[in-house]
Amino acid sequence: MKNKSFLFISCDEAKHICDKAQYNEATPWEKLKLNLRYLWCQITRAYVKRNKKLSKAVESSKITCLKNSEKEQLKNLFREELENQHH
């Protein structure tokens, strides 16, 4: 079993905390540990940079989602078309 450090985290844990921080779900303690890893880990810095870039792209996009009723209607149309192709 690995000896887990009190303050230093793995790259995978840093990525997980970065994702949580993106949605304001990370604790201050987690953010501190992430920032410590960020200082010396190039992989973590690159991941954080990509995560921020992705977040900005999603926020600035004008994405509209289907309503549940529209999704159901679309599913029914697909089902009907598939049934028609099998006959």
Summary of the structure (lengths in Angstrom):
residues: 87
radius of gyration: 21.3
end to end distance: 58.9
largest distance: 64.1
contacts: 178
relative contact order: 0.10
helix: 72%
strand: 0%
